Amino acid sequence: MNPRENGKRHDAKRVQRLGKPGYVPSRVFQDHVRALEGVFLQLRRRWPGTMLTIVVLGVTLALPAGLQLARSNLGRAGYRLSRHSLEATLFLKDTVSRQEGLALAQQLGKRIGVQETRYISKSQALKEFENHGGAAAIAFLAKNPLPASIIVIPDPHQTEIRIQSLIQQLSALQQVEKAQFDQKWLQKVFALATLVERILLTAMVILAFSVVVVISNTIRLDIENRRDEIEVLKLFGATDAYVRRPFLYAGACYGLGAAFLAVALVDGAGVFLHRAVERLTALYGNTLSIQGLQLPAVLFIMIAGLALGWGGAFWSVSRHLHRVEPR
C-alpha cells in the first residue's frame, strides 16, 4: 500500500476515534486538552528544532527587555543627578521673617509635584558664599546683602510642562522676590529622555515584528509537514477552528518558552554585570547596584511572548491553512 494512503487511513481512524468536533462544552474542553497534548508531543518529538526556535526567539525578546532594564537602571542613576540639576531657587523678600520662611518651605514641600524643599536663611547664605571664596568681597560690605531663599526640587518623574507650570506658580507667590531656574537644562533633560524612549519603542516594535515573522514561518512549515493529516481532518468534517487550534497552541508555546528564556537571559546578564557596575560607580564616589526585572516586568514579558506567539501562529494559519483542501 502507498505510504501516503496508509497515513491517511491512520489519520481517518484517529478522527473517527476522536469524533467530530461539536459545540458541547465538555467536548470542546476535551478538544482543547487533546490539542495541547498533541502539540506537546509534536514539540518533544522534534526537540532540536523546537529548542533552536525558542533560543532564537528568546534572544530576540531579551534585547528589548534588556534595553528597558538598562534604561530603568540608568534612570535611577540619573534621577540622583536630575533631582538636583532641576532645582529652583526662590529668593524671598526682606520682609519675610525666618519663621515665615520655614513655614513657607514646609508648606511648599507638601505640594503636588514638589519632591523636596530646603530653607536657607540669610546667615546660611552668607556662610556658603564665604566657603566658595567670597570672603574677600564680604569684608567690604557693611551688612549681609544676601536674601533668604528656599530650594525647591521638583519631582523629575512628571512632565516638562508640569514642572514649568509649577515653577511659574512658585514664582508668583507673594513672599517670593525672584525665582531662579535653569530652563534650558530642563529642556535638555526631557529632550534626551524623549529620544531614549523613542529609540526603545522603535527597537521593541522591530523586534516584536521579528518574533511574529519567525513564529509565522515556523507554523507555515508545520502546516506543510502535516498537510496529509489536515486533509483527512477536513475530509471527515473538521471545522477550520478545530484544525487551527493545535497550530495556535504551538505558536503560544513557542512564545511562552521564548519569554522564559528572555527573562533568564536578562537576569543572568544583570547578575554578571552587577559587581563590575558597583566597582565602576564606587570610583566616582557613588554606588549603583543593578536592579533586576521586577514582577510586573516579568509578567509583561510573559504576556507579550504569549501574545506574539499566538498572533504569529494565527497570521500564518489564516494565510496558509485555507490552501490545504481534501483531494
N, C-alpha and C positions, 0 to 999 in steps of 0.2 A: 504493500500500500504506500502511496505517496506520503512522505513525512508531513507535507503541508496539510493534506486531508486528514491524516491521523491526528495532527494538532487541533484541527477544527473539531473533530469528533470529541476529543478530550475536553475542549472548551465548551462544546454543546452539552455534554453530560454535566459539567460543572454548573452551567447556567440552569439546567433542569433541576439540579440538586438544590441550588440556592433559591430558585423560584423567581418569578417575575416580580420586579420591584413595584411596590404599591405605595399607598399613602397612609396605611395603618401606622400609628405611632410606634408600636413595638417593632414592626417590620422595618420602618425607617431607621430606628435606633440600631437594629441588628445589621442593617446595610452599612451604616457608618462604622460600626465596630469591625465588621468584616473588611471594609475598605482599608481601615487603619492597619489591621493585621496583614493584609496583602502588601501594603506599602512598606511596612517594616521588614517583611520577608524579602521583598524586592531589593530594598536598600542594603540589607545584610548580605544578600547573595552576591551583589556586585560592590562589596565594601571598598575595594581600592578606588574605584571611580567616585563612589559616594564621598569618601574622605577627601579626595582631591578637590571635588567641587566645594565641599564645606570649607576647606582651607582657603581656597581662592576667595570665596565669598566672605569668610571671616576676616581675612586681611583687608578686604575692601571696606567692610563695615568698621574695622578697627581704625582706619585712617580718620574719618570724621569724628569718631568718638575720642580718639587721641588728641585731635586738634581742639575739640571742645574742652577736654580736660586740661590741656596746656593753657588755653585761654582763661579758664577758671582760676588756675593757679597763678598765672601771671597777673590776672585781675586782682587777686588777693594781695600780691606784692605791690602792684601799682596803686592799690587803694591806700596803702600807708603813705604813699607819696602824694597822691592826688588830694587826699583829705586836707593836707596842709598847703599844697600849692594852690588850692581853690579857696583858701580862707579870705574872708573880707575883714577889714578893719574899720570899725565905726568910731570916729573921733567925736567925743562928747563935748557939749558946750561947757564953758567955765562955770555956768550957774548950776550945773548938776553936781550934787554932793557925792561923797564916797558911798554913803548908804543908798542913795538913789541909783547910783551906777551899779552897785552889787545887785540890787533888786531887779534892775532892768536886765542885767546879764542872766539872772536866774529865770526871769520871765521869758526871755528870748530862747533860752535853752529848751523850753517846753513846747516851742512852736513846731508845727509840722514842717519837715524839710530841713530842720537845723540839727546837725549831728552833735555839736559841742560849742560851748561859749566859754570865754575866759575874760575876766575883768582885769585891766591894767590901770593902776592908779597913776597919778602924776609923778609921785616919787619913784614908783617902779619903772616908769618910762624913762625917767632921768637916769636911774641906775643902769638900765640896759643900754642907754645911749653912751654912758661913760665906759661901760665894758667893751663897747665896739669902737673905742678910740676917740670919743668925743669929749674927753675930759678937758682938753686944752680950750675948746670952744666954750664949754660951760663956765670956765673960770672968768670969762669976760662979761658974763651976764649977771645982772643984779638979782633976778628971780628965775624960777623954773618956767620956761616958755612952753614946755610940752604939755599937751592936753591929756586927760584920761581917755581911755579907749576900751572898746570891747572887741575881742577877737571872736568872730563867728565863722565856724566851719560848717558849710552846707553838707548835706548828705550827698555824696557823689553818685549814689545809685539812681537819683532822679534825673529827669531830662534836663537838657541845656536850657530850655525855655523856662522851666520851673525854677531853676537856680537863678536865672536872670530876673525873673519876677520877684523872687524872694529878696534879692539884693536891692531891687528898686523899692520894695516895701520898707525894708530896714533903713534905707537912706532917707526916706520921707518921715521918719519918726521925729517927734518934736524935740527930743533930747539930743539928737544927732546933728552935729555941725557939718560933718563931711564924711563920706564913705569912700574907702579906697579898695578897689578890686581889680584884678588883672583880667580884663575881659578877653583879651587876645589869647591868653593861656587857656582860658575856659574853652574857647573855640577850637584850639589845637587839640586839647584832650578829647573832646567829643568827636572831632573830625577823625582822629586816629581810631577811636572806638568804633565809629560807624564803618570805617574801612575794614577793620578786622572782622566785624560782624558780617559784612557783605562777602568777604573772601571765604569765611567759614560757611556761609549759606550756599555760595556757589559750589564749593567743594562737596558739600553734603548732597546737593541736587545731582551733580555729575556722578558721584559715587553711588548714590541710590539708583540712578538710571542704569549704571553698570551692573548692579546686582540684579535688577529686573531683567536685563538682557541675558545675563549668564543663566539665570534660572529658566527663562523662557526658552533658550536654546537647548538646555538640558532636558526640559519636558518635551520639546519637539522631537528630540532623538528618542526619548522613551516612547512617544506615540508611534513613531515609525517601527521601533522594535516590537511593539505589541499590536501591530496592525491586524494580524490574524485573530487575536483574541477580541479586539474591538469589533471586527466584522461579525464574529459569531454572536457576541452580545447583542449587537443591533439586529441580527437576523432573528433572534428569539424575543425581540420586542423590548430590549432595554432602552430606557429613555436616555436623552443626552445628559441629564443631570446624574443619572446612575453611572454612566460611562465616565463622565467628567470628574466625579468625586475622588477617585484614587489619585489622579494627577494633581488635583488641588491640595490634597493632603501631602503628597510628595513635595510639592513646592513649599508648603508650610514647614515641613520637616527640614528641608534644606535651609530655609531662612532662620528657623529657630536654632539649628545647630551652628550656623554661622554667627548668630548673635552671642551664643555661649562662648564660642571661640574668641570673638571680638572682645568680650568683657575680660576673658582670661589674658589675652594679649596686652590690653591696655593696663590692667592691674599689674601684670608682670613687668611691663616696662616702667611703671611707676615705682615698683619696689627696687628695680635695678638702678634707677637714676636717683633714688632717694638720698643715699649717702653723698653722692657727688654734688648734688644741688645744695645740700646742707653745708658741705665743706666750702663751696664757692661763695655762698652768701655770707658765711661767717667771716670770710676775709674782708668783706665790705662792712663789717660791723652790724650785720643783720642776720637773722635766722629765718629761713623759709623752708618749710617741710612740704613735700609734695602730698597733696590730699588726693586720695584715690576716688574712684567712682562711688557716689552715694546711691542709696537705694532708688530714689526717683530716676536717676540717670540709667541705672541698670534696667529698671522696668521699661524705660523708654526705648532702650536698645533692643530689648526682647520683643516688645510690641512692634517696633519698626522692622526688625528682622522677620517676624511672623507675617506682617502685612506685606512687605516687599516680596517674600516668598510666595504668598498666596496670590498677590497681584500678578507677579511674573508668570505663574502657572496658569492663571485664568486667562491672561493675554495670549499665551501660547495655545492653550486648548481652544479658545474661541477662534483662533486663526486657522488651526490645522485639523481639529477633530472632525469638522463637517466634511472634510475631503475623504474621510475613510468611510466607505459605504459597502454593504454586502454585495458581492458579485455573483 
